[in-house]
Amino acid sequence: MCLNADIDRQFKFVQQTWCMATQFHGLDNEADPMLGRNNRSTAMTIPTPNGPIRIEQLEKFVTVRGGAYFFLPSRRALQWLSR
């Protein structure tokens, strides 16, 4: 779940660059195992202060069945509603 002020800039970053990208922040050919799972990658790297921990042969354990955008009112709208 993400709360964003700018859905175009921030949600797209989280979804496309963070979760779905296979080359992000030192990763090589692996996507987020929960959201960005692709058929080519079965590994996950966890960065730690002592060096990365790599988990191989992850089973597919999440199946996405749908999604939705939910919008919250802005602060200004909340202030207006509270009057």
Secondary structure, DSSP 4 states (H G I P E B T S, - for coil): ----S-IIIIIHIIIIIIIS-SSSTT--S---TTTS--TT---EEE--TT--EEE-SPPP--------------HHHHHHHH-
